[in-house]
Amino acid sequence: MITNIIVGIVGAFIGGFIMSFVGGAGVTGFNLGGFKVAVRGAVVLRVIIGFIR
């Protein structure tokens, strides 16, 4: 359970970085757009972790 929380937090940072890299707005606050960015980042991180394992 702790690892899922850590993956979610790190995924939010990754999502913000990816969105700012492609020119979009990163996480701008606690709103629906920020939530979507964080979820996408967490999914990307989970896929990367899945490939490693």
N, C-alpha and C positions, 0 to 999 in steps of 0.2 A: 504494500500500500504506500509506503514512504517513497518507493522508487517511482510510482505513478505520479505522485505529487511533484517530485523533482523533475521528472520528464515533462510534466505540464508547464512548470515554471521555466525551464530551459527552452522548451518549445515556444513559449511566448516570446522570449528574447530572439530566438531564431526567426520566428514569423515576423517580428518587427524589423529585423535586419533585412530579411528577404524583401519585404514590402518597400522599405526605404531604398534598397538597391535597385529595384525595378521602377522606382519613381512614384510609388503610391505612398499614401500616408500609413505610417506604422501604427502602433497602439497610441491613440491620442487621449485615452481616458477609459473609464469603465462604461462602455457603451456597446452596442451591437457590432459595430465595425471593429472595435478592438477585440471583442470576443472572437469574431470570425478569424482575425489575423492570428490570435493566440492558438485557436484550434488548428488552423492550417499548419502553423509551426510545430505544434505537438504531433500532428500526423506525419509531417516530414521527418521529425526526429524518431518516431516509432518505426517508420519504414527503414531508416538508416540503421537503427538498432536491430531490426529484424534481419537485415542483410549481414550484419556483423555476426550475429548468433547463428 
